[in-house]
């Protein structure tokens, strides 16, 4: 989400986390040094929500708060499998109406 200048960043992050069921975090050499990635991960973990790390040229231990969370590599097979699982969870949660179901959920 893009924020306008002067927007309260932390408040906006927390409101967004409240609305989400889970987070998918792209862990890259750049994101491991981002304070906001850590804030967002901490907010999700603090609410006991699922966090999945997608690794892009980094080790699964790159971000301390989610070292014990199963990670997936950024490769086509693992990402495709993860998207199928995520789609099923979203459909089970009722976030998407049945007539808008992804073909992935039917596979």
VEXTI-111455 format. One record per residue (C-alpha): residue number from 1; x, y, z. Coordinates in nm, 4 decimals, decimal comma. Layout:
N
{n:NUM&east:X&north:Y&up:Z} $
...
//
This chain:
107
{n:1&east:0,0000&north:0,0000&up:0,0000} $
{n:2&east:0,1354&north:0,3422&up:-0,0895} $
{n:3&east:0,1288&north:0,5966&up:0,1893} $
{n:4&east:0,0942&north:0,9697&up:0,1418} $
{n:5&east:0,3577&north:1,1942&up:0,2948} $
{n:6&east:0,2980&north:1,2470&up:0,6650} $
{n:7&east:0,0934&north:0,9266&up:0,7009} $
{n:8&east:0,1376&north:0,7398&up:1,0302} $
{n:9&east:0,3326&north:0,4382&up:0,9044} $
{n:10&east:0,3175&north:0,2181&up:1,2122} $
{n:11&east:-0,0552&north:0,2753&up:1,2591} $
{n:12&east:-0,1185&north:0,1910&up:0,8941} $
{n:13&east:0,0928&north:-0,1255&up:0,9195} $
{n:14&east:-0,0980&north:-0,2393&up:1,2283} $
{n:15&east:-0,4384&north:-0,1714&up:1,0700} $
{n:16&east:-0,3351&north:-0,3703&up:0,7647} $
{n:17&east:-0,2041&north:-0,6605&up:0,9730} $
{n:18&east:-0,5334&north:-0,6674&up:1,1646} $
{n:19&east:-0,7194&north:-0,7196&up:0,8351} $
{n:20&east:-0,4926&north:-0,9999&up:0,7078} $
{n:21&east:-0,4973&north:-1,3669&up:0,7934} $
{n:22&east:-0,1357&north:-1,4346&up:0,7032} $
{n:23&east:0,1775&north:-1,2819&up:0,5542} $
{n:24&east:0,4033&north:-1,3829&up:0,2700} $
{n:25&east:0,7448&north:-1,2223&up:0,3118} $
{n:26&east:0,9935&north:-1,2066&up:0,0267} $
{n:27&east:1,3272&north:-1,2421&up:0,2017} $
{n:28&east:1,5956&north:-1,0920&up:-0,0193} $
{n:29&east:1,9399&north:-0,9482&up:0,0490} $
{n:30&east:1,7722&north:-0,6054&up:0,0605} $
{n:31&east:1,4746&north:-0,6960&up:0,2803} $
{n:32&east:1,6866&north:-0,8529&up:0,5552} $
{n:33&east:1,8148&north:-0,5025&up:0,6338} $
{n:34&east:1,4737&north:-0,3345&up:0,6336} $
{n:35&east:1,3395&north:-0,2259&up:0,9722} $
{n:36&east:0,9853&north:-0,2219&up:0,8303} $
{n:37&east:1,0036&north:-0,5855&up:0,7228} $
{n:38&east:1,0945&north:-0,6718&up:1,0826} $
{n:39&east:0,8098&north:-0,4544&up:1,2155} $
{n:40&east:0,5579&north:-0,6227&up:0,9870} $
{n:41&east:0,6822&north:-0,9726&up:1,0724} $
{n:42&east:0,6697&north:-0,8883&up:1,4421} $
{n:43&east:0,3146&north:-0,7577&up:1,4084} $
{n:44&east:0,1984&north:-1,0796&up:1,2429} $
{n:45&east:0,3778&north:-1,3023&up:1,4920} $
{n:46&east:0,2423&north:-1,0940&up:1,7802} $
{n:47&east:-0,1089&north:-1,1718&up:1,6598} $
{n:48&east:-0,0224&north:-1,5416&up:1,6138} $
{n:49&east:-0,0773&north:-1,5229&up:1,2391} $
{n:50&east:0,0946&north:-1,7378&up:0,9798} $
{n:51&east:0,4114&north:-1,5988&up:0,8224} $
{n:52&east:0,5669&north:-1,7713&up:0,5212} $
{n:53&east:0,9093&north:-1,6635&up:0,4075} $
{n:54&east:0,9973&north:-1,6900&up:0,0394} $
{n:55&east:1,3748&north:-1,6980&up:0,0107} $
{n:56&east:1,5447&north:-1,5108&up:-0,2717} $
{n:57&east:1,9209&north:-1,5758&up:-0,2555} $
{n:58&east:1,9320&north:-1,5784&up:0,1256} $
{n:59&east:1,9467&north:-1,8430&up:0,3971} $
{n:60&east:1,6388&north:-1,9242&up:0,6060} $
{n:61&east:1,8188&north:-1,7855&up:0,9116} $
{n:62&east:1,8544&north:-1,4369&up:0,7585} $
{n:63&east:1,5699&north:-1,2840&up:0,9630} $
{n:64&east:1,5888&north:-1,3829&up:1,3289} $
{n:65&east:1,2178&north:-1,3672&up:1,4269} $
{n:66&east:1,1219&north:-1,6247&up:1,1639} $
{n:67&east:1,4214&north:-1,8590&up:1,1716} $
{n:68&east:1,2017&north:-2,1418&up:1,2996} $
{n:69&east:0,9326&north:-2,0891&up:1,0366} $
{n:70&east:0,9356&north:-2,3217&up:0,7367} $
{n:71&east:1,0572&north:-2,1307&up:0,4334} $
{n:72&east:1,0195&north:-2,1908&up:0,0629} $
{n:73&east:1,2758&north:-2,1169&up:-0,2038} $
{n:74&east:1,1895&north:-1,8745&up:-0,4796} $
{n:75&east:1,1659&north:-2,1355&up:-0,7516} $
{n:76&east:0,8772&north:-2,2176&up:-0,9790} $
{n:77&east:0,7836&north:-2,5561&up:-0,8310} $
{n:78&east:0,7865&north:-2,4518&up:-0,4652} $
{n:79&east:0,6077&north:-2,1230&up:-0,5327} $
{n:80&east:0,3399&north:-2,2952&up:-0,7427} $
{n:81&east:0,2770&north:-2,5472&up:-0,4641} $
{n:82&east:0,2631&north:-2,2687&up:-0,2049} $
{n:83&east:0,0146&north:-2,0681&up:-0,4155} $
{n:84&east:-0,2142&north:-2,3736&up:-0,4319} $
{n:85&east:-0,1983&north:-2,4123&up:-0,0529} $
{n:86&east:-0,2552&north:-2,0406&up:0,0018} $
{n:87&east:-0,5517&north:-2,0388&up:-0,2366} $
{n:88&east:-0,7119&north:-2,3269&up:-0,0472} $
{n:89&east:-0,6642&north:-2,1474&up:0,2852} $
{n:90&east:-0,8166&north:-1,8281&up:0,1469} $
{n:91&east:-1,1133&north:-2,0178&up:0,0029} $
{n:92&east:-1,1609&north:-2,2097&up:0,3294} $
{n:93&east:-1,1583&north:-1,8801&up:0,5180} $
{n:94&east:-1,4329&north:-1,7454&up:0,2913} $
{n:95&east:-1,2342&north:-1,4451&up:0,1721} $
{n:96&east:-1,3089&north:-1,5249&up:-0,1929} $
{n:97&east:-1,6641&north:-1,5960&up:-0,3070} $
{n:98&east:-1,7115&north:-1,9397&up:-0,4703} $
{n:99&east:-1,7744&north:-1,7970&up:-0,8188} $
{n:100&east:-1,4321&north:-1,6307&up:-0,8078} $
{n:101&east:-1,2362&north:-1,9415&up:-0,7106} $
{n:102&east:-0,8990&north:-1,9828&up:-0,8709} $
{n:103&east:-0,8368&north:-2,2811&up:-1,0940} $
{n:104&east:-0,5471&north:-2,3579&up:-0,8576} $
{n:105&east:-0,7859&north:-2,4490&up:-0,5782} $
{n:106&east:-0,9556&north:-2,7048&up:-0,7998} $
{n:107&east:-0,6329&north:-2,8876&up:-0,8898} $
//
